Amino acid sequence: MARPCEFNEEQVLEAAGDAFSAKGYDGTSTRGLVRLTGLTPPSV
């Protein structure tokens, strides 16, 4: 059974979109997404 989400999906998508807009797909790292979104690496 899956656990319920503990994050706001809309906020995470907005933060990721902002990162991709600023740095492009090649310039955005998983580590950066973790820092910006507050997710853990397995969640990214």
C-alpha positions as CSV (number, residue, x, y, z in Angstrom):
1,M,0.0,0.0,0.0
2,A,1.4,3.4,-1.0
3,R,1.9,6.1,1.6
4,P,0.0,9.3,1.2
5,C,2.0,12.3,-0.3
6,E,3.6,14.5,2.3
7,F,4.3,17.4,-0.1
8,N,2.3,19.8,-2.1
9,E,2.5,18.6,-5.7
10,E,1.7,22.0,-7.2
11,Q,4.6,23.7,-5.2
12,V,7.1,21.0,-6.2
13,L,6.1,21.3,-9.9
14,E,6.4,25.0,-9.7
15,A,9.9,24.9,-8.1
16,A,11.1,22.3,-10.6
17,G,9.7,24.3,-13.5
18,D,11.4,27.4,-12.2
19,A,14.7,25.5,-12.0
20,F,14.4,24.2,-15.6
21,S,13.5,27.6,-16.9
22,A,16.5,29.2,-15.2
23,K,19.1,26.6,-16.0
24,G,17.6,24.4,-18.7
25,Y,17.3,20.6,-18.5
26,D,21.0,20.0,-18.9
27,G,21.9,22.5,-16.3
28,T,19.5,21.3,-13.6
29,S,20.9,18.6,-11.3
30,T,19.0,16.1,-9.2
31,R,20.8,17.5,-6.2
32,G,19.5,21.0,-7.1
33,L,15.9,19.7,-7.5
34,V,16.2,18.1,-4.1
35,R,17.4,21.4,-2.6
36,L,14.7,23.5,-4.3
37,T,11.7,21.2,-3.9
38,G,12.4,19.7,-0.4
39,L,11.9,16.2,-1.8
40,T,14.3,13.3,-1.0
41,P,16.4,11.9,-3.8
42,P,14.3,8.8,-4.2
43,S,11.2,10.9,-4.6
44,V,12.8,12.9,-7.4
